[in-house]
Amino acid sequence: MEELTEQDRRLLRILQDNARISNQDLAEQASMSPSACWRRVRALEDAGVIRRYAAILDAARAGQKFHAIAHVSLTRHDHSHVDTFIAEVRRRPEVLDCFATTGEADYHLRVACENLDAYNRFLEGFLFRLPGIANVRTNLVLKDIKQETALPL
């Protein structure tokens, strides 16, 4: 897919706000015919612009009241350690986001758990046992000020 058109952006803004919208309503809001709208959304899905559709949950109401940012440094960037770290982190449901970054830490993980005990089990039973982990520094999330899923299109 080449660059996004303004029509694509309009469709994506609407879908980011409400992914459960019917094709008929989406087409109407985007000023398109339903068949053209369906084809365009399908093309955005096929091109990987739309990766998936999901429900956005309230973490606390879903029982995930503990949130932390874990700053992870590796001992060295041996390919086997990096590959293992990435593969294992991708498997853990507690890890909501994982970013490889520059700066003091190599990776930043956003982690959600039931409580502090669950986070300690995550650290001691999983993260500290991975090969090549040099240091993990945790920042507790005290308050959610802004959390967005929509891209600014």
URZI-V279746 format. One record per pair of residues at least 24 apart in sequence whose ideal C-beta (glycine too) atoms are under 6 Angstrom apart, sorted by the first residue. I is the first residue (numbers start at 1). GAP is how many residues later the second one is. Records with the same first field share a line. If there is no record, write none. Layout:
I=GAP, GAP
//
This chain:
1=46
9=144
12=141
13=140
16=134
19=34
56=93
59=53
63=51
64=48
66=47, 49, 50, 53
67=45, 74
68=43, 51, 70, 72
69=41, 70
70=39, 41, 66, 68
71=34, 37, 66
72=33, 35, 64
73=32, 33, 61, 62
74=32, 58, 60
75=57, 59
81=50, 51
84=47
85=45
88=42
94=28
//
